């Protein structure tokens, strides 16, 4: 992969949005939106976020960094309204912030 995510971002290959709901209703394009699930292709470095809850070691006077939320190859669920889309080699890829990853699927 030629793209390496910046610090605090994950590169995800999105999975296609469902065309039929769990109840069997066919969903129109405007409802499908951006898929919320995808496979992790690359992970940027960990970092300290101004919005995170920190563990502070007062003796060392340092902050801990946010751990990596996932690994390459994981399938993750992320927030719906992520719009950092990239087209690369015919695939739709997304750059998602660490904070926008909700769960590891599977």
matplotlib code that plots the C-alpha trace (Angstrom):
import matplotlib.pyplot as plt

x = [0.0, 1.4, -0.6, 0.7, -1.8, -0.7, -0.4, -3.8, -5.4, -6.4, -6.7, -9.7, -11.1, -14.8, -17.3, -20.3, -23.4, -26.3, -28.9, -31.6, -32.4, -32.7, -36.5, -36.2, -36.8, -34.7, -32.8, -32.6, -29.2, -29.8, -30.4, -27.4, -24.8, -21.2, -20.7, -19.8, -17.6, -14.3, -11.0, -7.9, -5.1, -2.7, -2.5, -0.7, 1.4, -0.1, -0.4, -1.6, -5.0, -6.4, -9.8, -8.6, -8.6, -5.0, -3.2, -0.7, 2.4, 3.1, 6.6, 7.7, 5.5, 4.5, 1.3, 0.6, -0.2, -3.4, -2.8, -3.4, -7.1, -6.7, -4.2, -3.8, -6.3, -8.9, -12.5, -13.7, -16.9, -16.6, -18.8, -21.2, -20.3, -16.6, -15.9, -12.2, -12.6, -9.8, -10.0, -6.9, -6.4, -10.2, -11.0, -12.8, -10.6, -11.3, -9.0, -10.6, -9.4, -8.6, -11.5, -14.0, -13.4, -16.2, -15.4, -13.5, -15.9, -15.6]
y = [0.0, 3.4, 5.4, 5.7, 7.3, 10.3, 10.2, 9.4, 8.0, 4.6, 3.7, 1.5, -0.2, 0.2, -2.6, -2.0, -0.7, -3.1, -2.9, -4.7, -4.1, -6.9, -6.8, -7.3, -3.7, -2.5, 0.6, 3.5, 5.0, 8.1, 6.0, 3.7, 6.4, 5.6, 2.1, 1.8, -1.3, -1.9, -3.7, -1.9, -1.6, 0.7, 2.4, 5.6, 6.2, 6.7, 10.3, 12.5, 13.9, 17.1, 15.4, 12.2, 11.3, 11.1, 9.1, 11.5, 10.3, 13.3, 12.0, 11.9, 14.9, 13.3, 12.2, 8.8, 8.5, 7.0, 3.3, 2.1, 1.2, -1.7, -3.6, -4.2, -6.8, -6.1, -5.4, -2.3, -0.4, 3.4, 6.5, 6.9, 10.4, 10.0, 11.8, 11.5, 9.4, 8.4, 6.5, 4.3, 1.5, 1.4, 1.0, 3.4, 4.0, 6.0, 7.8, 7.6, 9.2, 6.9, 8.5, 7.6, 3.8, 2.4, -1.4, -4.2, -6.5, -10.3]
z = [0.0, -1.0, 1.5, 5.1, 7.5, 9.5, 13.3, 14.8, 11.6, 10.3, 6.6, 6.0, 2.9, 3.3, 2.8, 0.7, 2.4, 2.9, 0.2, 2.1, 5.8, 8.4, 7.9, 4.1, 3.1, 0.1, 1.0, -1.4, -2.2, -0.1, 3.0, 2.6, 2.9, 3.8, 5.1, 8.8, 8.5, 6.9, 6.8, 8.3, 5.7, 7.6, 11.1, 11.8, 14.9, 18.4, 19.7, 22.5, 21.8, 23.4, 23.7, 25.3, 29.0, 30.0, 32.6, 34.1, 35.9, 38.1, 39.1, 35.4, 34.5, 31.2, 29.5, 28.1, 24.4, 23.0, 22.2, 18.7, 18.5, 16.0, 13.9, 10.2, 9.0, 11.7, 10.6, 12.4, 12.9, 12.8, 13.0, 10.1, 9.0, 8.3, 5.0, 4.3, 1.2, -1.2, -4.5, -4.9, -7.4, -8.0, -4.3, -2.0, 1.1, 4.2, 6.6, 10.0, 13.3, 16.2, 18.1, 15.4, 15.6, 17.7, 17.8, 16.3, 14.5, 14.6]

ax = plt.figure().add_subplot(projection="3d")
ax.plot(x, y, z, "-o")
ax.set_aspect("equal")
plt.show()
